[in-house]
């Protein structure tokens, strides 16, 4: 197993078929966080029984290691969601959000 992220990236360039295996191992061994999205992505949040189409505006990790994703919705609402809320109240696709919302009703 590579000792540094640079070594891991070099290994991936030489052997792309090992990408998933090496990436998972690097996450475990280096305490890297695999984020579900990136700044600028569109996500769908459930709030007040509605689905809000949102843009990810910021991803933060506080000193306690807790990750937050800041979202800005179409109706000018700004909200912070814990990383743990993905796939509970924040979704990467509208159909997934719709399915979760219908499961709540």
mmCIF file of the C-alpha atoms, coordinates in Angstrom:
data_MODEL
# 
_entry.id   MODEL 
# 
loop_
_atom_site.group_PDB 
_atom_site.id 
_atom_site.type_symbol 
_atom_site.label_atom_id 
_atom_site.label_alt_id 
_atom_site.label_comp_id 
_atom_site.label_asym_id 
_atom_site.label_entity_id 
_atom_site.label_seq_id 
_atom_site.pdbx_PDB_ins_code 
_atom_site.Cartn_x 
_atom_site.Cartn_y 
_atom_site.Cartn_z 
_atom_site.occupancy 
_atom_site.B_iso_or_equiv 
_atom_site.pdbx_formal_charge 
_atom_site.auth_seq_id 
_atom_site.auth_comp_id 
_atom_site.auth_asym_id 
_atom_site.auth_atom_id 
_atom_site.pdbx_PDB_model_num 
ATOM 1   C CA . UNK A 1 1   ? 0.000   0.000  0.000   1.00 0.00 ? 1   UNK A CA 1 
ATOM 2   C CA . UNK A 1 2   ? 1.365   3.457  -0.867  1.00 0.00 ? 2   UNK A CA 1 
ATOM 3   C CA . UNK A 1 3   ? 2.471   5.697  2.003   1.00 0.00 ? 3   UNK A CA 1 
ATOM 4   C CA . UNK A 1 4   ? 1.284   8.999  0.570   1.00 0.00 ? 4   UNK A CA 1 
ATOM 5   C CA . UNK A 1 5   ? -1.537  10.305 -1.557  1.00 0.00 ? 5   UNK A CA 1 
ATOM 6   C CA . UNK A 1 6   ? 0.997   11.246 -4.250  1.00 0.00 ? 6   UNK A CA 1 
ATOM 7   C CA . UNK A 1 7   ? 2.212   7.645  -4.390  1.00 0.00 ? 7   UNK A CA 1 
ATOM 8   C CA . UNK A 1 8   ? -1.381  6.410  -4.573  1.00 0.00 ? 8   UNK A CA 1 
ATOM 9   C CA . UNK A 1 9   ? -2.151  8.740  -7.471  1.00 0.00 ? 9   UNK A CA 1 
ATOM 10  C CA . UNK A 1 10  ? 0.977   7.580  -9.275  1.00 0.00 ? 10  UNK A CA 1 
ATOM 11  C CA . UNK A 1 11  ? -0.101  3.963  -8.789  1.00 0.00 ? 11  UNK A CA 1 
ATOM 12  C CA . UNK A 1 12  ? -3.582  4.755  -10.125 1.00 0.00 ? 12  UNK A CA 1 
ATOM 13  C CA . UNK A 1 13  ? -2.129  6.301  -13.271 1.00 0.00 ? 13  UNK A CA 1 
ATOM 14  C CA . UNK A 1 14  ? -0.150  3.115  -13.923 1.00 0.00 ? 14  UNK A CA 1 
ATOM 15  C CA . UNK A 1 15  ? -3.008  0.741  -13.111 1.00 0.00 ? 15  UNK A CA 1 
ATOM 16  C CA . UNK A 1 16  ? -6.460  2.337  -13.559 1.00 0.00 ? 16  UNK A CA 1 
ATOM 17  C CA . UNK A 1 17  ? -8.226  -0.993 -13.042 1.00 0.00 ? 17  UNK A CA 1 
ATOM 18  C CA . UNK A 1 18  ? -7.133  -0.887 -9.381  1.00 0.00 ? 18  UNK A CA 1 
ATOM 19  C CA . UNK A 1 19  ? -8.753  2.538  -8.930  1.00 0.00 ? 19  UNK A CA 1 
ATOM 20  C CA . UNK A 1 20  ? -11.658 1.534  -6.661  1.00 0.00 ? 20  UNK A CA 1 
ATOM 21  C CA . UNK A 1 21  ? -9.635  -0.876 -4.538  1.00 0.00 ? 21  UNK A CA 1 
ATOM 22  C CA . UNK A 1 22  ? -6.765  1.563  -3.952  1.00 0.00 ? 22  UNK A CA 1 
ATOM 23  C CA . UNK A 1 23  ? -9.116  4.470  -3.349  1.00 0.00 ? 23  UNK A CA 1 
ATOM 24  C CA . UNK A 1 24  ? -11.046 2.559  -0.677  1.00 0.00 ? 24  UNK A CA 1 
ATOM 25  C CA . UNK A 1 25  ? -7.846  1.482  1.032   1.00 0.00 ? 25  UNK A CA 1 
ATOM 26  C CA . UNK A 1 26  ? -6.483  5.055  0.971   1.00 0.00 ? 26  UNK A CA 1 
ATOM 27  C CA . UNK A 1 27  ? -9.695  6.324  2.567   1.00 0.00 ? 27  UNK A CA 1 
ATOM 28  C CA . UNK A 1 28  ? -9.303  3.842  5.404   1.00 0.00 ? 28  UNK A CA 1 
ATOM 29  C CA . UNK A 1 29  ? -5.583  4.310  5.966   1.00 0.00 ? 29  UNK A CA 1 
ATOM 30  C CA . UNK A 1 30  ? -5.321  8.094  5.590   1.00 0.00 ? 30  UNK A CA 1 
ATOM 31  C CA . UNK A 1 31  ? -8.598  9.237  7.178   1.00 0.00 ? 31  UNK A CA 1 
ATOM 32  C CA . UNK A 1 32  ? -9.632  10.896 3.935   1.00 0.00 ? 32  UNK A CA 1 
ATOM 33  C CA . UNK A 1 33  ? -13.321 11.737 3.637   1.00 0.00 ? 33  UNK A CA 1 
ATOM 34  C CA . UNK A 1 34  ? -15.193 10.638 0.547   1.00 0.00 ? 34  UNK A CA 1 
ATOM 35  C CA . UNK A 1 35  ? -17.621 13.469 -0.162  1.00 0.00 ? 35  UNK A CA 1 
ATOM 36  C CA . UNK A 1 36  ? -20.936 12.757 -1.874  1.00 0.00 ? 36  UNK A CA 1 
ATOM 37  C CA . UNK A 1 37  ? -20.777 15.925 -3.970  1.00 0.00 ? 37  UNK A CA 1 
ATOM 38  C CA . UNK A 1 38  ? -18.649 18.947 -4.807  1.00 0.00 ? 38  UNK A CA 1 
ATOM 39  C CA . UNK A 1 39  ? -19.173 22.703 -4.720  1.00 0.00 ? 39  UNK A CA 1 
ATOM 40  C CA . UNK A 1 40  ? -21.426 23.728 -7.597  1.00 0.00 ? 40  UNK A CA 1 
ATOM 41  C CA . UNK A 1 41  ? -23.339 20.430 -7.750  1.00 0.00 ? 41  UNK A CA 1 
ATOM 42  C CA . UNK A 1 42  ? -27.127 20.380 -7.756  1.00 0.00 ? 42  UNK A CA 1 
ATOM 43  C CA . UNK A 1 43  ? -28.699 18.379 -4.924  1.00 0.00 ? 43  UNK A CA 1 
ATOM 44  C CA . UNK A 1 44  ? -32.252 17.990 -3.651  1.00 0.00 ? 44  UNK A CA 1 
ATOM 45  C CA . UNK A 1 45  ? -33.181 18.653 -0.025  1.00 0.00 ? 45  UNK A CA 1 
ATOM 46  C CA . UNK A 1 46  ? -36.397 17.796 1.752   1.00 0.00 ? 46  UNK A CA 1 
ATOM 47  C CA . UNK A 1 47  ? -37.668 20.630 3.945   1.00 0.00 ? 47  UNK A CA 1 
ATOM 48  C CA . UNK A 1 48  ? -41.170 21.331 5.232   1.00 0.00 ? 48  UNK A CA 1 
ATOM 49  C CA . UNK A 1 49  ? -42.565 18.424 3.220   1.00 0.00 ? 49  UNK A CA 1 
ATOM 50  C CA . UNK A 1 50  ? -41.227 19.809 -0.082  1.00 0.00 ? 50  UNK A CA 1 
ATOM 51  C CA . UNK A 1 51  ? -38.297 19.058 -2.349  1.00 0.00 ? 51  UNK A CA 1 
ATOM 52  C CA . UNK A 1 52  ? -35.941 21.992 -2.813  1.00 0.00 ? 52  UNK A CA 1 
ATOM 53  C CA . UNK A 1 53  ? -33.520 22.069 -5.718  1.00 0.00 ? 53  UNK A CA 1 
ATOM 54  C CA . UNK A 1 54  ? -30.268 23.398 -4.248  1.00 0.00 ? 54  UNK A CA 1 
ATOM 55  C CA . UNK A 1 55  ? -26.716 24.244 -5.231  1.00 0.00 ? 55  UNK A CA 1 
ATOM 56  C CA . UNK A 1 56  ? -23.832 23.191 -3.021  1.00 0.00 ? 56  UNK A CA 1 
ATOM 57  C CA . UNK A 1 57  ? -22.043 26.428 -2.116  1.00 0.00 ? 57  UNK A CA 1 
ATOM 58  C CA . UNK A 1 58  ? -19.562 25.266 0.514   1.00 0.00 ? 58  UNK A CA 1 
ATOM 59  C CA . UNK A 1 59  ? -18.225 22.127 2.157   1.00 0.00 ? 59  UNK A CA 1 
ATOM 60  C CA . UNK A 1 60  ? -16.758 22.541 5.642   1.00 0.00 ? 60  UNK A CA 1 
ATOM 61  C CA . UNK A 1 61  ? -15.076 20.330 8.192   1.00 0.00 ? 61  UNK A CA 1 
ATOM 62  C CA . UNK A 1 62  ? -14.917 21.795 11.681  1.00 0.00 ? 62  UNK A CA 1 
ATOM 63  C CA . UNK A 1 63  ? -12.192 21.136 14.228  1.00 0.00 ? 63  UNK A CA 1 
ATOM 64  C CA . UNK A 1 64  ? -14.165 18.198 15.627  1.00 0.00 ? 64  UNK A CA 1 
ATOM 65  C CA . UNK A 1 65  ? -14.094 16.493 12.224  1.00 0.00 ? 65  UNK A CA 1 
ATOM 66  C CA . UNK A 1 66  ? -17.787 17.041 11.547  1.00 0.00 ? 66  UNK A CA 1 
ATOM 67  C CA . UNK A 1 67  ? -18.543 17.813 7.909   1.00 0.00 ? 67  UNK A CA 1 
ATOM 68  C CA . UNK A 1 68  ? -21.168 20.297 6.784   1.00 0.00 ? 68  UNK A CA 1 
ATOM 69  C CA . UNK A 1 69  ? -22.475 20.993 3.320   1.00 0.00 ? 69  UNK A CA 1 
ATOM 70  C CA . UNK A 1 70  ? -23.945 24.445 2.736   1.00 0.00 ? 70  UNK A CA 1 
ATOM 71  C CA . UNK A 1 71  ? -26.807 24.582 0.254   1.00 0.00 ? 71  UNK A CA 1 
ATOM 72  C CA . UNK A 1 72  ? -28.468 27.527 -1.483  1.00 0.00 ? 72  UNK A CA 1 
ATOM 73  C CA . UNK A 1 73  ? -31.954 26.767 -2.798  1.00 0.00 ? 73  UNK A CA 1 
ATOM 74  C CA . UNK A 1 74  ? -33.914 28.155 -5.726  1.00 0.00 ? 74  UNK A CA 1 
ATOM 75  C CA . UNK A 1 75  ? -36.086 30.185 -3.341  1.00 0.00 ? 75  UNK A CA 1 
ATOM 76  C CA . UNK A 1 76  ? -33.033 31.915 -1.841  1.00 0.00 ? 76  UNK A CA 1 
ATOM 77  C CA . UNK A 1 77  ? -32.835 29.768 1.296   1.00 0.00 ? 77  UNK A CA 1 
ATOM 78  C CA . UNK A 1 78  ? -29.419 29.016 2.700   1.00 0.00 ? 78  UNK A CA 1 
ATOM 79  C CA . UNK A 1 79  ? -28.963 25.953 4.908   1.00 0.00 ? 79  UNK A CA 1 
ATOM 80  C CA . UNK A 1 80  ? -26.214 23.819 6.376   1.00 0.00 ? 80  UNK A CA 1 
ATOM 81  C CA . UNK A 1 81  ? -26.620 20.051 6.464   1.00 0.00 ? 81  UNK A CA 1 
ATOM 82  C CA . UNK A 1 82  ? -24.396 17.590 8.241   1.00 0.00 ? 82  UNK A CA 1 
ATOM 83  C CA . UNK A 1 83  ? -22.626 15.246 5.878   1.00 0.00 ? 83  UNK A CA 1 
ATOM 84  C CA . UNK A 1 84  ? -24.458 12.403 7.636   1.00 0.00 ? 84  UNK A CA 1 
ATOM 85  C CA . UNK A 1 85  ? -27.794 13.744 6.320   1.00 0.00 ? 85  UNK A CA 1 
ATOM 86  C CA . UNK A 1 86  ? -27.031 12.763 2.733   1.00 0.00 ? 86  UNK A CA 1 
ATOM 87  C CA . UNK A 1 87  ? -29.505 10.114 1.618   1.00 0.00 ? 87  UNK A CA 1 
ATOM 88  C CA . UNK A 1 88  ? -31.741 10.999 4.594   1.00 0.00 ? 88  UNK A CA 1 
ATOM 89  C CA . UNK A 1 89  ? -32.809 14.579 3.845   1.00 0.00 ? 89  UNK A CA 1 
ATOM 90  C CA . UNK A 1 90  ? -30.398 15.596 1.066   1.00 0.00 ? 90  UNK A CA 1 
ATOM 91  C CA . UNK A 1 91  ? -30.192 13.607 -2.161  1.00 0.00 ? 91  UNK A CA 1 
ATOM 92  C CA . UNK A 1 92  ? -28.078 13.630 -5.293  1.00 0.00 ? 92  UNK A CA 1 
ATOM 93  C CA . UNK A 1 93  ? -31.069 13.105 -7.600  1.00 0.00 ? 93  UNK A CA 1 
ATOM 94  C CA . UNK A 1 94  ? -34.623 14.404 -7.638  1.00 0.00 ? 94  UNK A CA 1 
ATOM 95  C CA . UNK A 1 95  ? -36.136 10.921 -8.053  1.00 0.00 ? 95  UNK A CA 1 
ATOM 96  C CA . UNK A 1 96  ? -34.314 9.743  -4.906  1.00 0.00 ? 96  UNK A CA 1 
ATOM 97  C CA . UNK A 1 97  ? -35.653 12.751 -2.975  1.00 0.00 ? 97  UNK A CA 1 
ATOM 98  C CA . UNK A 1 98  ? -39.157 12.133 -4.315  1.00 0.00 ? 98  UNK A CA 1 
ATOM 99  C CA . UNK A 1 99  ? -39.006 8.475  -3.274  1.00 0.00 ? 99  UNK A CA 1 
ATOM 100 C CA . UNK A 1 100 ? -37.843 9.401  0.234   1.00 0.00 ? 100 UNK A CA 1 
ATOM 101 C CA . UNK A 1 101 ? -40.532 12.061 0.575   1.00 0.00 ? 101 UNK A CA 1 
ATOM 102 C CA . UNK A 1 102 ? -43.255 9.631  -0.473  1.00 0.00 ? 102 UNK A CA 1 
ATOM 103 C CA . UNK A 1 103 ? -41.931 7.128  2.060   1.00 0.00 ? 103 UNK A CA 1 
ATOM 104 C CA . UNK A 1 104 ? -42.442 9.716  4.806   1.00 0.00 ? 104 UNK A CA 1 
ATOM 105 C CA . UNK A 1 105 ? -46.053 10.481 3.845   1.00 0.00 ? 105 UNK A CA 1 
# 
